[in-house]
Amino acid sequence: MFRLTLAYYLDGNIEKAWNDFVSVINATSEVKSDSDCPICYDKIVDGVQLKCQHIYHEECIQTWFEKNTTCPMCRFDILSIS
């Protein structure tokens, strides 16, 4: 099963990076969908659903998470889940 990772902790803070990784795992799940991705507007088919119930393409939300830790639709912070 695909799980998103945050790879922007390059400062050597392994504990913080691990805690964020666990939060991402807890905040996402794989889903099948026929809806459109709110980021790129293409059909999703295989997607990633956040705990806030919004669904995205894996690649789209992964790119988003490189700069943000919130849902693009509702601003739910995925790092708030432990």
C-alpha positions as CSV (number, residue, x, y, z in Angstrom):
1,M,0.0,0.0,0.0
2,F,1.3,3.4,-0.9
3,R,2.0,5.8,1.9
4,L,3.1,9.4,1.5
5,T,6.3,10.6,3.0
6,L,7.7,14.0,3.9
7,A,11.2,14.3,2.7
8,Y,12.0,17.9,3.5
9,Y,13.7,17.3,6.9
10,L,17.3,17.5,5.8
11,D,18.6,19.1,8.9
12,G,19.4,15.8,10.6
13,N,16.4,15.9,13.0
14,I,15.6,12.2,12.6
15,E,13.1,12.0,15.4
16,K,11.0,14.9,14.0
17,A,11.2,13.4,10.5
18,W,10.1,10.0,11.9
19,N,7.2,11.5,13.8
20,D,6.1,13.4,10.7
21,F,6.4,10.2,8.6
22,V,4.1,8.3,11.1
23,S,1.6,11.2,11.0
24,V,1.4,11.0,7.2
25,I,0.9,7.2,7.4
26,N,-1.9,7.7,9.9
27,A,-3.5,10.5,7.8
28,T,-3.7,8.8,4.4
29,S,-5.2,5.7,2.7
30,E,-5.5,4.3,-0.8
31,V,-8.9,4.6,-2.5
32,K,-10.6,4.0,-5.8
33,S,-12.5,7.0,-7.1
34,D,-14.2,8.3,-10.2
35,S,-14.0,11.9,-9.0
36,D,-11.7,14.6,-10.3
37,C,-8.5,15.5,-8.5
38,P,-8.9,19.0,-7.0
39,I,-5.2,19.8,-7.8
40,C,-4.9,18.8,-11.5
41,Y,-8.7,18.3,-12.4
42,D,-8.1,14.9,-14.1
43,K,-10.0,11.7,-13.2
44,I,-8.5,10.0,-10.1
45,V,-9.2,6.2,-10.5
46,D,-6.5,5.2,-7.9
47,G,-6.0,7.9,-5.3
48,V,-5.0,8.9,-1.8
49,Q,-7.7,9.9,0.7
50,L,-6.7,12.1,3.7
51,K,-8.4,11.8,7.1
52,C,-10.5,14.9,6.2
53,Q,-12.0,12.7,3.4
54,H,-10.5,14.7,0.4
55,I,-9.1,12.5,-2.4
56,Y,-6.2,13.3,-4.7
57,H,-3.8,11.7,-7.2
58,E,-0.8,10.2,-5.4
59,E,1.6,12.4,-7.4
60,C,-0.4,15.6,-6.9
61,I,-0.7,15.4,-3.2
62,Q,2.9,14.2,-2.8
63,T,4.1,17.3,-4.7
64,W,1.8,19.5,-2.5
65,F,3.2,17.9,0.7
66,E,6.7,18.9,-0.3
67,K,5.8,22.5,0.6
68,N,2.7,22.2,2.8
69,T,1.4,19.8,5.4
70,T,-2.2,20.7,5.1
71,C,-5.0,19.5,2.8
72,P,-5.3,21.9,-0.2
73,M,-9.1,21.9,0.2
74,C,-9.8,22.4,3.9
75,R,-6.4,23.1,5.4
76,F,-6.6,20.1,7.7
77,D,-3.0,19.6,9.1
78,I,-1.9,16.0,8.5
79,L,0.8,16.4,11.1
80,S,-1.9,16.9,13.8
81,I,-2.5,13.2,13.8
82,S,-0.2,11.0,15.7
